[in-house]
Amino acid sequence: MTKCSLGLGDSYIEGKWDSANIDKVIFRILSSGIYQKIGFVYDLFREMKSRAINLQNREGSKKVITKHYDLPVEIYAAFLDPYFQYTCAFFEGTSDLEQAQINKMDLICQKLELKKGDRVMDVGGGWGGLAQFMADNYVVKPVVVTLSNEQANYIRKTHGEKIEVWLCDYRDIPNRLVEQFDAVSAVGVLEHVGHKNYRTFMEIISQSLKNGGRFLLHTLYTLSSKPKQNPWVDKHIFPNSELPPFEFIKSSTQSFFKMVAGSQGFQELTSHYNPTLIAWNNSLNRAIESGNVKMPEMMHRKFQYYFLSYAGAFQAEYLRVGQFLYEKKPQP
């Protein structure tokens, strides 16, 4: 199985096959059920490995930073929107990526019920786009927690004192706390935390949040009973990451938070990720074709395969994404 999955992606990167419709190829493979029938081989190997080793310990957590997030910011500028949002957009009432990302950020801010002067922590806040949106539109005082030097330097250079940056592992957040936050967001982070660390992560978020404060978790997830990951993605894009099972998310949060009642408590966004990925792929292609961005062909093909294979997986609902909204339970 490992050779099949890795071979399909690697052979595309090497130019051994081509397709303008990689997303449809992956959709058909996943829809047929073939991958699921043989995928247990890799899943079993990864499960045994994760039992023996905490893949997302402090050292393991740095691998995805070195491999992916510390790439030059110019690469990401080639396909992301002006706010540098590298997670699923919200295409409600629009087909434009920039507006869809604004929709997503505004949705998060509304769910968190932000008000002027609030202190907000954005864990794994990337290049600071969501924090910038919060500061500009909701007049809050944001802190971005990131493990990436490239991202931290970009935020400091671009946003100055408007956004405070904590360059640290999430496990070091308690050492930096002076006072608790009014709200916390974590967008596209749980995939890099690892199931062995979910409870620790949630406990730290709880410690950082005022009683009754809101916590928004935006994450990929799986309906499987165990964490999953594709071996090609693990090798080339997000080392040591994994898809959190829906039930694992629920069990890790229940000691510290209560889910907000009604439709806000959980919102399914799976249908919005396919157009997000297609837009990223089209933007990157245009940037390279125009000469605005220089990128080795194999790197370009790697991004293409990542975007379009993920798009196919979301079309087949093999991958899912949603927003979970919580309030902190009263703590002594």
CORQUIFEN-V150873 format. One record per pair of residues at least 12 apart in sequence whose C-alpha atoms are under 7 Angstrom apart, sorted by the first residue. I is the first residue (numbers start at 0). J is the second residue. Records with the same first field share a line. If there is no record, write none. Layout:
I = J + J
This chain:
0 = 37 + 38 + 40 + 41
1 = 41 + 230
4 = 230 + 231
5 = 230 + 231
8 = 231 + 304
12 = 297 + 300 + 301
13 = 297
21 = 307 + 308
22 = 307 + 308 + 310 + 311
23 = 311
25 = 308 + 311 + 312
26 = 311 + 312 + 314 + 315
29 = 315
30 = 315
42 = 227
53 = 195
54 = 239
55 = 192 + 193 + 239
59 = 239
60 = 191
62 = 238
63 = 237 + 238
64 = 147
66 = 236
67 = 236 + 237
68 = 147
69 = 147 + 148 + 149
77 = 282 + 283 + 286 + 292
78 = 279 + 282 + 283
79 = 279
80 = 96 + 97
82 = 128
83 = 126 + 128
84 = 100 + 128
86 = 187
87 = 271 + 272 + 275
88 = 100 + 103 + 271 + 272 + 275
89 = 102 + 103 + 271
90 = 271
96 = 275 + 278
104 = 129
108 = 133
111 = 182 + 213 + 215
113 = 137
114 = 137 + 139
115 = 137 + 138 + 139
116 = 138 + 139 + 140
117 = 139 + 140 + 181
118 = 139 + 140 + 141 + 180 + 181 + 182
119 = 139 + 140 + 141 + 142 + 180 + 181 + 182 + 183
120 = 141 + 142 + 143 + 180 + 182 + 183 + 184
121 = 142 + 143 + 144 + 183 + 184 + 185
122 = 143 + 144 + 145 + 184 + 185
123 = 143 + 144 + 145 + 185 + 188
124 = 143 + 144 + 145
125 = 145 + 150
126 = 150 + 153 + 154
127 = 143 + 154
130 = 162
141 = 162 + 163
142 = 162 + 163 + 164
143 = 163 + 164 + 165
144 = 164 + 165 + 166 + 167
145 = 165 + 166 + 167
146 = 166 + 167 + 168
151 = 164 + 166
173 = 203
179 = 207 + 208 + 209
180 = 207 + 208 + 209
181 = 208 + 209 + 212
182 = 208 + 212 + 213 + 214
183 = 213 + 214 + 215
184 = 214 + 215 + 216
185 = 215 + 216 + 217
186 = 216 + 217 + 218
187 = 217 + 218
188 = 218
189 = 218
190 = 218 + 219 + 240 + 241 + 242 + 243
191 = 240 + 241
193 = 240 + 241
197 = 251
198 = 251
201 = 251 + 252
202 = 255
205 = 255 + 327
210 = 327 + 328 + 329 + 330
211 = 326 + 327 + 328 + 329
212 = 326 + 327
213 = 325 + 326 + 327
214 = 324 + 325 + 326
215 = 322 + 323 + 324 + 325
216 = 322 + 323 + 324
217 = 321 + 322 + 323
218 = 320 + 321 + 322
219 = 242 + 319 + 320 + 321
220 = 242 + 243 + 244 + 245 + 318 + 319 + 320
221 = 242 + 243 + 244 + 245 + 318 + 319
222 = 244 + 245
223 = 244
224 = 244
225 = 244
226 = 241 + 242 + 243 + 244
227 = 241 + 242
228 = 241 + 242
255 = 327 + 328
256 = 325 + 326 + 327 + 328
257 = 325 + 326 + 327 + 328
258 = 324 + 325 + 326
259 = 324 + 325 + 326
263 = 324
264 = 323 + 324 + 325
265 = 321 + 322 + 323 + 324
266 = 321 + 322 + 323
267 = 320 + 321 + 322
268 = 320 + 321
269 = 313 + 319 + 320 + 321
272 = 313
273 = 310 + 313 + 314
276 = 306 + 307 + 310
277 = 306 + 307
280 = 303 + 306
